[in-house]
Amino acid sequence: MNITFIRQDSGSGKETLSICEAGTLFDKMKTETKSGHIMTLRELIESVGTVISLLS
């Protein structure tokens, strides 16, 4: 499964589109070191896991 991210730079207003495999995303989440991001990523993992369970 591919996951698409759209990020907007607050300074320039430019948007960046990135697509990655779910497995790659989970690996990145496991090594994230910024505390604010870790909490958000953990919540995202729970949400994605629930959706995958429902689809199975």
Secondary structure, DSSP 8 states (H G I E B T S, - for coil): -EEEEEEE-TTT--EEEEEEEHHHHHHHHHT---HHHHHHHHHHHHHHHHHHHHH-
